[in-house]
Amino acid sequence: MSYLYLKNNQSASKIDRLKSSIPKRKFLAYFLFISGVFLFGSAIVPILRFQFEYSFRFNQMKNPLSNRFYNQSGNILGDITTDYTQLSNWFVSDTLSDSPSSHISNSEVSHYTLSIPSLKIIDAVVEVGGSDLKKSLIQYPQTALPGQLGNTVVFGHSVLPQFFNPKSYLTIFSTLYRLKPGDEIFINYDSVKYKYVVEEMFEVQPTNLSVLEQRFDGRYMTVITCSPPGTYLRRLIVKTRIVDY
């Protein structure tokens, strides 16, 4: 009986294994590339859509009404190390300390609620003079209380619109830009319900603090968030006036 011995060609087998792994590697590379494009698109498309569909509606107020409310320092893009869920990081501290609003009467009421039916925001909590936008909406310190003569200023956080959740304070104002003149905002303050109607919407640079100023010829409310949603480029300003309810 004779035997035939064949030498095992290890190099050939290694090449075969390498060739068989190439399709898997290509698939993984394509998958990662497509995933990256999708994630990038999901972030940039809503911003571009906002710019083309909504931003043209908002006039940009470039100059503040008062130089003492203008801060020339700071980066309008926002410092990535800054926590913008803290209202204290949005503007220069103690900016309003010598403003007429410092004479607005104080109240023992520390919280009230805000509703915007057209955006499905119902009874969102507003903290008077707070700072943490993760926990509630915030009424800026030393601005008029609801129902008073003057300008009530309310801030809320926003992210990309696709993450909008009216029950989450991190996303609550992500669709604020969809409001239009004539829309209604309701405030329930100290067991009294007030109705405000949107009169005007515009954008300002983050350094423009004139929107915090008080005027005492009527009862107003200004609602503010970042714009476009998911960025810190500008501030979207929604000006409202109280009406009979």
C-alpha positions in Angstrom: 0.0 0.0 0.0 1.4 3.4 -0.9 0.5 6.7 0.6 0.5 10.1 -0.9 1.5 13.0 1.3 0.4 16.5 0.4 2.2 19.5 2.0 -0.3 21.8 3.7 -0.1 25.2 2.0 -0.6 27.4 5.1 0.1 30.6 3.1 -2.7 29.8 0.7 -5.1 29.1 3.5 -4.2 32.4 5.2 -4.8 34.3 1.9 -8.2 32.5 1.5 -9.2 33.5 5.1 -8.1 37.1 4.4 -10.1 37.2 1.2 -13.2 35.9 3.0 -12.8 38.6 5.7 -12.6 41.5 3.2 -16.4 41.5 2.5 -17.1 41.7 6.2 -14.7 44.6 6.6 -16.2 46.4 3.7 -19.7 45.9 5.1 -18.6 47.2 8.5 -16.9 50.3 6.8 -20.1 51.0 4.8 -22.2 50.6 7.8 -20.2 53.0 9.9 -20.1 55.5 7.0 -23.8 55.4 6.5 -24.4 55.6 10.2 -22.2 58.7 10.4 -24.0 60.3 7.5 -27.3 59.6 9.0 -26.4 61.0 12.4 -24.8 64.1 10.8 -27.9 64.6 8.7 -30.3 64.1 11.6 -28.5 67.0 13.3 -27.9 69.4 10.4 -31.2 68.9 8.4 -33.5 70.3 11.2 -31.2 73.4 11.5 -31.2 73.9 7.8 -34.9 73.4 7.6 -35.4 76.0 10.3 -33.2 78.4 8.4 -35.1 78.1 5.2 -38.7 77.6 6.5 -38.8 79.7 9.6 -35.8 82.0 10.2 -36.7 84.4 7.3 -39.9 85.2 9.3 -37.9 86.5 12.3 -36.3 89.9 11.9 -33.0 90.2 13.7 -32.7 93.1 16.1 -29.0 93.9 15.8 -28.7 96.9 18.2 -29.7 96.9 21.8 -32.0 99.6 23.1 -29.6 100.5 25.9 -25.8 100.3 25.8 -25.7 99.3 29.5 -27.4 96.0 28.6 -24.8 95.2 26.0 -22.0 92.8 26.7 -19.2 92.8 24.1 -17.4 89.8 25.6 -18.3 86.2 25.0 -18.6 83.9 22.1 -21.9 83.8 20.3 -21.3 80.1 19.4 -21.3 79.2 23.0 -18.5 77.7 25.1 -18.8 73.9 24.8 -17.6 73.7 28.4 -20.4 75.9 29.6 -23.6 74.4 31.0 -26.4 76.3 29.2 -29.1 74.5 31.2 -28.1 77.0 33.9 -29.7 80.4 33.3 -26.9 82.2 35.1 -24.6 81.3 32.2 -26.9 82.9 29.6 -26.3 86.6 30.5 -24.0 88.8 32.6 -24.9 88.5 36.2 -26.6 91.4 38.0 -27.3 93.2 34.7 -30.7 94.4 36.0 -29.6 95.5 39.4 -30.0 99.2 38.7 -33.0 98.9 36.3 -36.5 100.2 36.9 -37.6 96.6 37.4 -35.8 96.4 40.7 -38.7 98.4 42.1 -41.3 95.7 41.0 -43.1 94.4 44.1 -42.0 91.0 45.3 -44.3 88.1 45.8 -44.4 85.1 48.1 -45.4 82.9 45.1 -42.3 81.1 43.9 -43.9 79.0 41.1 -46.7 79.2 38.6 -47.7 77.4 35.4 -47.5 78.2 31.7 -49.5 76.6 28.9 -49.2 76.9 25.2 -52.0 74.8 23.7 -50.9 75.1 20.1 -47.6 73.4 21.1 -49.2 70.9 23.5 -47.4 72.5 26.4 -49.8 72.2 29.4 -49.1 73.5 32.9 -45.4 73.7 32.6 -43.9 74.9 35.9 -42.2 78.4 35.9 -39.8 79.1 38.8 -39.5 82.7 39.8 -35.8 83.7 39.9 -34.5 80.2 39.5 -31.6 79.0 37.4 -31.8 75.3 36.6 -33.6 75.0 33.2 -33.4 71.2 33.5 -36.1 71.3 36.3 -38.5 74.0 35.1 -39.0 77.1 33.0 -37.4 80.2 34.7 -38.7 83.7 35.1 -35.8 86.1 35.0 -35.1 87.9 38.3 -36.5 91.4 38.8 -38.9 91.2 35.8 -42.6 91.9 36.3 -44.7 89.2 37.8 -47.6 87.9 35.7 -50.5 90.4 35.7 -48.3 93.4 36.7 -47.4 96.3 34.6 -44.1 95.6 33.0 -42.4 92.8 31.1 -42.5 89.2 32.5 -39.5 87.4 31.0 -39.6 83.6 30.8 -36.7 81.3 29.6 -36.9 77.7 28.5 -34.4 75.2 27.1 -34.5 73.7 23.6 -32.8 71.0 21.6 -33.2 69.6 18.1 -36.9 69.6 17.2 -37.1 65.8 16.7 -36.5 65.3 20.4 -39.3 67.6 21.5 -41.2 66.4 24.5 -43.6 68.9 26.1 -43.1 67.2 29.5 -39.3 67.5 29.5 -37.8 70.8 30.5 -34.7 70.1 28.5 -36.7 70.0 25.2 -39.8 72.0 26.1 -39.2 75.0 23.9 -37.7 73.1 20.9 -40.8 74.0 18.8 -41.3 77.5 20.1 -40.4 78.8 16.6 -43.7 77.4 15.3 -45.7 80.0 17.1 -47.2 82.8 15.1 -48.8 86.2 15.9 -52.3 85.6 17.4 -51.4 82.3 19.2 -52.3 82.2 22.9 -50.2 81.6 26.0 -51.9 81.0 29.4 -50.4 81.8 32.8 -51.9 80.5 36.0 -50.4 82.6 38.7 -51.6 82.6 42.4 -54.9 81.0 41.4 -55.5 83.7 38.7 -55.5 82.8 35.0 -54.1 85.3 32.5 -54.1 85.0 28.7 -51.3 86.5 26.6 -51.4 86.8 22.8 -48.3 86.6 20.6 -47.6 89.9 18.9 -44.1 89.7 17.5 -41.3 87.2 17.1 -37.6 88.0 16.3 -34.1 87.0 16.9 -31.2 88.7 18.8 -27.6 87.9 19.4 -26.8 86.3 22.8 -25.0 89.5 23.8 -28.1 91.6 23.3 -29.8 92.0 26.7 -32.3 94.7 25.7 -35.1 92.1 25.6 -34.9 92.1 29.4 -35.8 95.8 29.7 -39.0 96.8 31.3 -41.8 99.0 29.9 -44.7 100.1 32.0 -47.3 101.1 29.5 -48.9 97.7 29.5 -48.7 94.1 30.8 -46.3 92.1 28.6 -44.5 88.7 28.6 -41.4 87.8 26.7 -40.6 84.1 26.1 -37.0 83.3 25.2 -35.1 80.2 24.0 -32.0 79.4 21.9 -32.2 79.6 18.1 -31.9 77.6 15.9 -33.1 74.8 18.2 -30.2 72.7 19.3 -27.6 75.5 18.9 -26.6 78.6 20.9 -26.1 80.9 17.9 -29.0 83.3 18.6 -32.0 83.9 20.9 -35.5 83.6 19.7 -37.7 86.2 21.3 -41.5 85.8 21.5 -43.2 89.1 22.6 -46.7 88.8 24.0 -49.3 91.1 25.5 -52.0 90.3 28.1 -55.6 90.4 26.9 -59.0 90.1 28.6 -59.7 86.5 29.5 
